[in-house]
């Protein structure tokens, strides 16, 4: 399903490094007869889930995964004031986003928050009141935490009952799926958490440090959107054809 994009959404995609095709204006005409007879280039295909990519050169992916107990934050709604009646049907019943808790003093923290907001807005998720964000990372030194983050996250997902789960970052993947492979090998597949389809992608800090992967991340978000909109929760886990 193609997602109609307003000029504002196209600007957001351009900001996160994704170029989109736009149809010519109705009044546009060819300047010469030869140009008028030339075949118009075909429109770009809508973003599709890419095949798993190899890890970025130079070790790119950073892991903040703790060696000890995990901190699993309580999910918070990102757009609680959004009008449910205006939420696009293609976004499903809700989204649950799991992402890495950035270490204190991370220089890209503010830019990462802004990039994530732009990515979600480009999907029109800012119009949906049921978009929850949950951070995972090392438990505080004072104590607490859990040694079974996957079980804790599964309980949260089951309680929230989203249409899809978006898992962003290596620590988030280790916590939610108990997988340690590079993200490039886990992308482009349908995973499952508490019976809900899940999609793996890069976290915003990684995208800022590796801008060449932004288009792949957009493909991951489009895959998540397709799963949310088509009610694929009962399909078996595995690579998406």
Secondary structure by P-SEA (a helix, b strand, c coil): cbbbbcaaaaaaaaaacbbbbbccccccccccccccccccccccccccccccccccccccccccccccbbbbcccccccccccccccccccccbbbbbbccccccccaaaaaaaaaaaaaaaacccccccbbbbbbccccccbbbbccaaaaaaaaaaaacccbbbbccaaaaaaaccccccccccccbbbbcccbbbbbbbcaaaaaacccaaaaaaaaaaaaaaaaaaccccccccccc
